[in-house]
Amino acid sequence: MSGTCSLSSLSDERLLEGFGTLVQQDRGRTAELLGYIAEIDGRKLWAKQAHPSMFDFCVVRFHMSESTAGKRIGAARAARRFPVLFDMVARGDIHLSGIVRLKPYLTSDNHQRVLAEATHKTMKELDHLIARLAPRPDVPSRVQILPRRGTAASPSSEPTLFTPESSRPTSTAEPPPLPPPRAPDPTPLAPRRYKLVVTMSEETNHTLERLQGLLSHQIPDGDPAAIVARGLDLLLSQTLKKKAAITDNPRASVPQSSGRSRSIPAHVRREVHERDGGRCAFVGADGRRCNETRGVELAHLHPWAKGGEHSVDNVSLRCRAHNVYEANRDYGPLFMARKLEEARSTREELAVYATTVHVDCAA
């Protein structure tokens, strides 16, 4: 089957079934390809073909990208040492990136146990596994002055610090910027220990210095990690109180007035957040729960605009994607597209108004 036109005629069930079949075929082909790479590499046939390395053989002769060639060769060499990996790749138990990440830590003694634990793990979960296999010491806390944005930085072995896309200057002639990328998660160093690298403004650094002074009796060495830990605990408590009405001393629920209001009562928000664990509770047709934690919103199972109540049984947490998905299902994609366009126009009008007021005031 070729082209999206022919695919568009398939039912949801046929489309998903076909996709699953292709994924499984791809895994089998990948495992077979790794076998070929391992054998060619072992015989050093790349040298016979006038290439200085297996990497050059794949990139120059077969036009693989450097990253693809490196990953496949690394996985093939690991599978040559531990042949069970060929079957694991064919079944989809482990992906090539996972093999490359685990390869330095696999031994003849531990590979069966480690690979069994690595089955169906994400890269983030594999990083936690590696942290248990080879714990690293804590990274000393330090504050370092970085060059200002736009100036040339001297070469350094320091890791690249995350800079949100929204903080970078953009031209007004360019199209609207894409949503900022998700910040990298802290790196596991050892069980229950993580490394976090951040860039902060001068004002934030002054705040840190003030806290180091004020907390010097409790944190004599002024360790920023200890201060950040306290600050995160406090911010989490404040955010849960604001968004989910979760507090040590919750108020008794107040009976709702006869008139309808879009405001969801505090006791409903609190019970829903605690019940759903702060995660999206959408369940797919196959029984799998979403479990996304970022951007979760309170959503009505029976829409509020169609008479749905603000009750614990009718309110659930949804990530943004599933909230929009259910809204399209309940109201129709055309209605939702019109509402989104109206909201976008309102934001643009407010932005023009704010600019005009600023100019008038400045004048």
N, C-alpha and C positions, 0 to 999 in steps of 0.2 A: 504494500500500500504506500502511495507517495502523495505528498501534498496535504495541506491542511484542509482543503475542500472536501476530500474524501473522509478525513477524520471527523469533520463537523457533522457528518450524517450518522455517526455512531451514537448509541445510547451511552449513558454514563457508565453502566455496568460493562459494556463491551470495551469502552475506552480504557477503563481501569484494568480490565483483564488483559487487554493487549499490551498495555504499559508494563504490567507485571511480567508478562512473558518475555518482552524485550529486555527488561532488566536482568532476568535470570539467564537469558541467552548471552547477554553482555558479560555477566560474571563468568560463565563458562568459557567464553572466548578469551577473557582476560587471563584466567588461570592457564589456558593453553598457551597464550602468548608468553606468559612468564616462564613456562617450561621451555619454550624455544629460546628465549633470551638466556636462560640459565645454561642450556646446553651449548649454544653458540659461544657464550662467554667462557664456559669451561674448556671448550676445545680451542679457544682463541682464534676462531675463524675470522674475527675482525682484522687480525693481523695479516692473515692470508689474503684478505680483500683490500690490502694496502691502507688500512686505517690504524691510527696510533692507539686507539682505545675502543672499547665497546660503546662508550658514550659518543665518540665521534662517528662511529659506524651507524648508530641510530639517528643522530641529528643530521649528518651530512648525506648519508646514503638514503635514509628513509624519511627525512624531513620531519622528524618529531621535534617538538619544542624542547628546549633545554630542560624545563621543569618536568615535562612528561617523561623524557628519556631517563633523567636522573631518578625519578620515583620508580619507574618500572625496573630499571637495572638494580636499584637498591632492594626492591621487593623480591626480585628473582634470585639475587644472591642469598638473601635470607632464606628463601624457600629451598634453595639448593642445600643449605645447612640443615633446615628443618622441613622435610618434605610434607609434613602435615599441613603446611600453609597453602599448598596447591589446592587441596580439598576445601580448606576453609574459605579461600577466595571464591572457588566455584559455587559454594553454598551461600555465599554472602555473609559469612560469619565475621569477616574482617575485611577492611578496605586497604588499599595500597598505602595511603597516608599513615594509617595505623601501624602497618608493618614496618615502614621506614622509621617511625617514631620509636617503636619498641625494639628494633633490631639491636641497638647497642647493649640492651639489658637482657637479651635472651642467651641462655647457656644450655648446655646439654642436660644439666640437672634440673633447671627450673622451667624450661620452655613449655612443657605440657601444662603445668599449673598456671603459668602466666597467660598463655594463649587461651586457655579455658576461661580465665577471668576476663580476658579482653574481648570475648565474643560479643558482638553487637554493641560495642561501646563507641561513644562519640569521642572526638579528639579531646574534648574537655575532660571526659571521664578517664581517658587513657593517661592524661597528664597527672591525674590524681593517683592512678595505679603506679606510674613511674616514680612519683614522689614517695610512695611506700617502698618501692624496690631500691631506690637510691636517694635517700634523704639528703638534702643540701642544707647547709647552715643558714641561719637568718641573715638577711642583708642588713648591714648597719644603716641606721637612719642618718640622713644628711640633707642639707639644703644647699643647692648649687645655683649660682646665678647663670642664667642662659642668655645668649645674644637676643636682641630684640628682633621681632619678626621683620623680615625683609632685608636683614643684614646677613652677610656671608658668615657661616659658622665654620670654625676650624675643624679639621678632621678629628674625630673622636671615636673611641670604642664604645661610647655610651649607647644604650638602646634608644631607638627613635621614640620620642614621647608622643602620646596621642594628642592630636589637636582637632577638636570638633570642626567639621566642615563649615558650620554656621558661623564660626568665629573668624573665618578667612575672608579677606576683602573680595567683593564681587563687583563687577561692572553693571551699571544699570541697563546696559545694552544687551546683557546676556539673559538667557531664559532663567526662570526661577530655579534656584539651586535645588539639588536633590536632597532628600532627608539626610541628616547627618548620620554617618556610619555608627554602628554600635561600638561603644568603647570596649577595648580588650578587657577580658576578665583578669583579675589577679592571678599570678602564676603560682601554682602549688610548688613549694620547696620541700616540704616534708609533711607527714601527717599532721593536720590541724595548723599548718604554718603556710603563709602566703606572702608573695612579693607584690607590692603595688607601687607603680611609678606614676607620678602626676606632675603637671606643670601648673603653677599657681601665679596669680598676679602679685604685684608689689603690695597692694592693699591686704590681700590674704596673708602674705608673709608677715606683714606688720601685726595682723590679728594673731597669728601663731606666736610671734615673739611676745606679745602682751600676755597671752595665755601661759607661755612658758614661765614668765615672771610671776603671774598670779598663782600658778599651781606649783611653784617651786618647792613648797613644803611637802606636797603630796607626790610630785614627780621630780625629785631632785636633779636628775640628769636632763630634764626637759625633753625627753624622747618624743619626737613628733608622732610616732606610732601610737604611744599611749594616749596622747591628746586626741588624735584622730579617732581612736577607739571610743573614748568618752563622748566625743562630739557626735559620732554616728549613733551611739545608743540614745542620746538625747534627741537627735533629729528623727530617728525612727519612732520614738515615743510621741513626739509632736505630730508627725505625719499620720500615724495610725489614729491619733485622736481627731485630727482634722478630716481625714478621708473616710475612716471607718468607724468613727465614734468609739474607738476602743480606748478605755481609760481604766485606771485602778478603781475609780469611784463613779461608775456610770449612773446617770440619773434614771429614775423610773420612767417608763414609757408614758407619754402623754396622749390621751385619746385625740384622734384626728377630728378636725372640725367638719361640718357637713359639706363645705365647699371642697372641690377637687384642687389639689396642688401638685405640681411636679416635684416638689421637694420630698425626698424619701426620708422618713423619720429616722432618728439616730439609732434607735434600738433595732430597726430592720437592717440598716447598714452594718451595724456591729455584728449581729448574728450571721448575716450573709458572709461577711469577710471571714469570720471565725470558722463557719461551716465549710466554705470553699477553700480555706487555707491561703487566701490572698492570690489564688491562681485562677486562670480561666477554667470554667467548669463545663465548657461545651464538649459534648460527647458525639462522636461521629457514628455513622451507620454501622461500623464494625465494632463499636463499643469502646474505642480508644478515646481517652480524655485529652484535651489540648494541653492544659497545665502551664501555659505561658504566664509569666509573672510581670512582664513589662507592659505598661499602657492598659492595664485592666480597668474596666468600667462596670458600673452597676447597670444591668439590663433587665427588662421585664420579659418573662417568658410569654405571657399574654400581653401584647402591647398596651401601654398606658393610654395611648390615643384611641384605642378600641375598647376602652373600659377596664383595662387591667388594673389590679390593685397594688398598693405598696405593701405587700405582705412578704414574709420570709419565704413562703412557698412559691411566690410568683416572681421573686427577684433573685438574680444569680450574677456571678461575675463573668465577664466576657472580655477577651482581648479585643483590640480595635478591629482586627480582621474578622473575627466571628460576630462581633456586634454589627458590623456593616453587612456581613453575610445574612444574618437573620433579619436585619431591617429590609434588605432587598427581597427576601423571601416573603416578609409580612406585608410590605407596602408596594413592592414591585420596583425593578431597577429604574424605570423611567421617572417615577415619583421621587426616588432617592437622588437621581442625577439632577433633577430640577432643584431639590432642596440644597444639594451641595453647591450648585451654581449660584443660588440665591445667597448662601452663606459666604461664598467667595466674593461676590459683588459687594456685600455689606462690609467685609473686611477691607476691600479696596477703597470704598467710599470713606470709611473711618480713617484709613491711612492718609488719603488726600486731605481730609478735614484737619487731621492732626498737623500735617505739614503746613497747611494754610494758616492755622492758628499760630504755629511757631514763627512763621515768616512775619505775620502781622505784629506779633508781640515784639519780635526783634526789631522791626521797623520803628 
